[in-house]
Amino acid sequence: MPDELKSNFPLGSKNDEVTLLSMSNSADALRRWLGLFCLAVAAGLLIWGQTILKPLLDGASYVIYWFICFFFTVAAIGIALIDLRAVRQRMREEQNELIRKTLAEIEAKAEREKHEKREQ
């Protein structure tokens, strides 16, 4: 990174490398895979229920089949909402950390400038 850019953009650089946080952890991956699984099962049940199984579903089997499909759909929505909450919480924590680091850098820079003025 050129020196003139370093002075303009002090955040996010460390030893000439841009530091990036990892996007997810194992809990996020598990939650997303589970959501994808529920969504895929619900889609599969919908397609099968409207095509291959349509003549076979009647009476109680019809109600049970579509209740299972509904259950997987609601589970996928619920998992998506839980994931949304987790992502928003992580984003809020990262923003607070960024504000804290920025204020610390500003204070350190002000102290250095104050110290340099005393020495002159």
Secondary structure, 3 states (H helix, E strand, C coil): CCHHHHHHCCCCEECCEECCCCCCCHHHHHHHHHHHHHHHHHHHHHHHHHCCCCCCCCCHHHHHHHHHHHHHHHHHHHHHHHHHHHHHHHHHHHHHHHHHHHHHHHHHHHHHHHHHHHHC
